[in-house]
Amino acid sequence: MAITGDYENMSFEGLLEHKLEECPSRCFMVVNNREWSWSDINAAASAIAARLYEMGVGKNSHVGLCSVNCALWIPAFFAIQKLGAIALLLNPTMRAEDIGRTSKTGDAEYILYGEMPEEKKDPDFISHLSETSGVPQKSMMSLRDMSEDEVLRGCDTPESIKKEPDDVAVMIFTSGSTGIAKGVLHSAYNIISAAWINCIDQRLTDSDRTCLILPLFHVFGLVAGLFANAVADSVIYIPNDIHVSTLIGLIYQQKCTVFHSVPTMLIAIMNNKDYTPDKLSSLRCTIISGAAATKAQMEMFQKSLPNDRFRSSYGLSEMAPVTISAYDDDAEKVRTTVGKPVRDIMVRVDENGEICVKGFRLMTAYYKVAASDQPIDNEGWLHTGDLGYIRDDGYVCLTGRIKDIIIRGGENIIPAMVENAISSLEGISDCKVIGVPSDFYGEEVAACIIPNDQAAFDVDEFKKELSENVARYMMPTYIEVFDEFPLLGSGKIDMVSLKKDMYGRIGLQKTQ
């Protein structure tokens, strides 16, 4: 693979300029059978930047970008960078109120939005988003109102505002166990240098074709999806939707070679009526993220796709990737470890069993969090909140999380957010939300509820009301009614006993 350009020392705008000089007509992205060259992406970015400039966007403005993956997401990202602004990458699958609160955490001044799935359930979605974010609707702009043909014509734009590679350019949002969103500040250096390393680890070349379903608002999608392929000059294919039949058809028709996913999606693909092994036989590299694959799942994957190299990895919004398994690792290492630290990244386990990481690609900081509250110690180690150990061969194993997060099919769910939604319903005295094992999703959401009146509690009505307050992926699969919760001597809920009781009620074997 011939990688041209000193990518590690480029800003995002510098990378785009480099592509325009070296390969302006080269196809980088295909969406709905339309090929987008780097010249096309630049033209669209210029058109979007012109509109943002008219709205008042300038250097260091905070611009929220909220949309599912689509043709204009990438030009919109570069448009923000052209103006020297900071891109706040928002999760489009949340409710308007949650997107708004996250936007407010990042002090969003403008919001650029596309398709947001929860909007279908709320006819006043945009006004609710404006109210909770504090961003007036005149400072919000819809990508859906821009035709691709129109933006591809480009337009005259203000001269690009130069930023240094280590200037803050992106804010990615993560959440702690309290459910409070935190803005993770990254520079172009953080993202592009990580992508360069990931490009090498994936062995990407200009002949690769990546079926990209990783969400671009997430650090993994940004690094391993968008910019790793940009560095390699490979082509990314963004599907119109992530229905299983759509993905099978796209991979088969375009002979995609790379596909990163969660175990849940791979299982769904292999159980689909349209699936036959030959339709995915072009795949050579699949990074499994979001949740570890079980032994049975790995056996299924490798039996069905013997030519595919499955990889495990570990990353954080604060730094990604941290570790990755080797290209030729066997199933045991892929299934039981998250690989070894990538180059220039150090990993250690402290006296409490917590994974700590350190390296040049570590986030700049959490936005507006006091220095004393940053999870980085005096020696530069980020305390991740994850528990684990390092094997004698250098491979890292994760054993649990200090942060109480449920990972359902790769989606991070904060129990406190679901608990708050449940507690807001009438007739609920108390509740606790926990994760329980699932062969399909990795974990499912389970709700332990103490109603004011058990006799009057209606599960179906409860589900109906709750569905109006939480996204679909957060809905509890299991709902159990309790008279009271077990307590510790301190008066706190005995979560070990509560989980044991819940596992017994739903017929699961307690394994942790």
Steps between C-alpha positions, in 0.01 A plus 500: 500500500640836400379762746584847373506799728607574855151431633597509865585869466190611310189681610170371362496787251862418414409139428223610266735740320755220465239274339403777258863533394585131477179326386208742446307265271553185704178349636496492881133447585206323338146563624189376322711410194634856476879530499653792688853604412711718725420788269128432550540486878685831495234666282223384732699604806551847349128537432408399855775721644361799309159454663653453843709815451186698417350377828801636687722196543865593539823392666438288811121518468334193652300328223297188580490238224212260554402243238511132423769413246408654165657649189524852644637410845862496381480826297323660799785397730757652264284813462521559874876454485534743207360774722736416785205398717474209743277208394282366782412145391152420631327163525199523262323196648408677824183691581490874432532577871811283536665643188416846631653439841815360341519802270468732798779313679725583204374861479372447146433827320379344175359160403529337159267201481387221271289192562430429869295179552312616812362794301244262348335469842500870580341751258652787702847345511687802361331749731566271799863473391525876477343550841719252686823591321451873529584532128238716321349343189652777287838357602402149397544372145365184338716287274179347370406828336814490286492299179818318413497647150480850645789466744717319247496816289692663782523875548735776600582479868703709739866415513555194717605578854820316575531295816804322634486117519500513879223762531167374637283409200253234618287436806377142546255426778518221751310428820598381845293277722307804623361556153655848471646554153862614479659667202829341394722750321717372214738660256549397138831350612321269745257370240713490184807348663281233661343436159845465340596232754162329457543504122824306541348258752210428266745463209284735297604570142357706217328185369290450813127565516352563845132452579468773761225458758698634796329826608716795405415690819685225690880504530531148354305598189699821465839329538464146361227591255540847353861605544677162486348454155583859405866436582500174302316643198253214528129542428223512759147388420229651720179291482160668476399322819639227725234240429668162475384433145638840392843423646515152348410642159753784523791281610420242232444743212796726575734222613579682822816386673465667840201504735512599867208411721372365830431127557126572498505625141715212377263249657201673344668492160578129521146420615341700219311314227703680230835396645731245342875486575592594143327838538754606762796308361673822386554612861858476625493708823230547764566681826252391765422792726252603765481160669709183514397202290429174680675175414192372317470825306864498392469140385197599294675801347815313405314199364276716284776738386830311497675767290414785734744611769310587816659751735419618851576850618457737790461873488349793681355833397805641676743291291438253220616249425688398814554134414434269206564134430751406232385432146589130525389435861308181569141485624601459864684833509226680310231363731671530838714814460479843343846469349822683575557875536538675165827676431582804713228405753582371849262295714534402864277367776503686831474354849119502477497297179404806292629531144705816451623629164750759387627633167525793260152437358326546834218757502585863568260508797136475601324823407436735793601243759729626775859376486451327836208301354673388181568121507866555409752472781818701549700253291266530202314171548130498408300290748244331276253361751543156341635201691737242359846351490794456263606147409861388495496524120398866518137452401243701694190338651197690626309360798242762580420867537518738787267717297155348514421491129286243317631414153211367290606402150777761507273778629605654832203538734525699822277333763442835670342641185249214479441518876422870474250434221331223701488709817326781311198274435206507737464213743871417530647500851855389417695326226843366410618417150768235446658311212447127462683263262364435152636255244384732222557855625775434755288673762131586536331764711310377805282723718436426867192698605321576823155639407283695741222250447600154374143396433444797273833475318447421130816386319363570151393851593837555668684399182282727288564803722872429535546464123404866469787602729795284391650390171404155379839344572472611866166325560523227767468147370424373850269670751462356848294636789646503852352568842831647615866498406764325713709747698852509637574604857577847369148529367612480137344247263681166505557475124664157523191353667262690271677372188499146637125523563437646154706230328298234680168656404581512130664157494862602448802347668691757707851497356659809644 
